[in-house]
Amino acid sequence: MWSYTRNSPTIPRRKATRLNLTVPGVHAAYVAIDAVIDVPWTRKMAPDKPYDFFCQPADIAEEVYRIAHQPSTAWSFDSVIRPFAENW
């Protein structure tokens, strides 16, 4: 198995982490949640925000489940979860 350092200048950190954690037959993936998750304390912090400003926990879980159950012929290693209302 190849070994990469986390601070390798030639390999992005996510890829280096994936390569360090991956063994034959094990799917390692990086899921970034670039969102405010809809839980009671975040609703209290942003009570005026619309529903689609928040990511729903069940939707996040569904995406992680989908990644975890991909066929090995089409693995995805990076996923970024953002709400619909995200401003680019």
C-alpha positions in Angstrom: 0.0 0.0 0.0 1.3 3.5 -0.9 1.9 5.9 1.9 1.4 9.7 1.6 1.9 12.3 4.2 -1.0 14.7 5.0 1.1 17.7 4.1 2.3 16.4 0.7 2.5 19.3 -1.7 1.6 17.2 -4.7 -1.5 15.4 -3.4 -4.5 17.2 -2.0 -5.2 16.4 1.6 -8.5 14.6 0.9 -6.8 12.3 -1.6 -3.9 11.6 0.7 -6.2 10.7 3.5 -8.2 8.5 1.3 -5.1 6.7 0.0 -3.8 6.2 3.6 -7.2 4.7 4.7 -8.0 2.6 1.7 -7.2 -1.1 1.6 -8.2 -3.4 -1.2 -12.0 -3.9 -1.1 -12.7 -1.0 1.4 -14.3 2.1 0.1 -13.1 5.3 1.9 -14.7 8.6 1.0 -14.6 12.2 2.0 -17.9 13.9 2.7 -17.8 17.7 3.3 -20.9 19.2 4.7 -20.8 22.9 3.7 -24.1 23.8 5.3 -26.0 24.6 8.5 -27.6 21.4 9.6 -31.2 21.6 10.6 -31.2 20.8 14.4 -32.9 22.7 17.2 -30.0 24.8 18.3 -29.2 26.0 14.7 -32.9 26.9 14.2 -32.6 29.1 17.4 -29.5 30.8 16.0 -31.2 31.5 12.6 -35.0 31.6 13.2 -35.6 33.9 10.2 -33.9 31.6 7.6 -36.1 29.7 5.1 -36.4 25.9 5.1 -34.0 25.4 2.2 -31.3 27.4 3.9 -30.7 24.3 6.1 -29.5 20.8 5.2 -31.8 18.1 6.7 -30.1 15.4 8.7 -32.0 12.7 6.9 -30.8 14.0 3.5 -27.2 14.0 4.7 -27.6 10.4 6.0 -29.1 9.4 2.6 -26.1 10.8 0.7 -23.6 9.0 3.0 -25.6 5.8 2.7 -25.6 6.2 -1.1 -21.8 6.6 -1.2 -21.3 3.7 1.2 -23.3 1.4 -1.0 -21.9 2.3 -4.4 -20.8 -0.6 -6.7 -17.0 -1.0 -6.7 -17.0 -0.4 -10.5 -18.1 3.3 -9.9 -16.8 4.5 -6.6 -16.9 8.2 -5.8 -14.4 9.5 -3.3 -15.4 13.1 -2.8 -18.9 14.5 -2.0 -19.8 18.1 -1.0 -23.2 18.6 0.5 -24.8 22.0 0.3 -28.3 23.3 0.7 -30.3 24.5 -2.3 -30.3 28.1 -1.0 -26.4 28.2 -1.0 -25.2 31.4 -2.6 -22.2 30.8 -5.0 
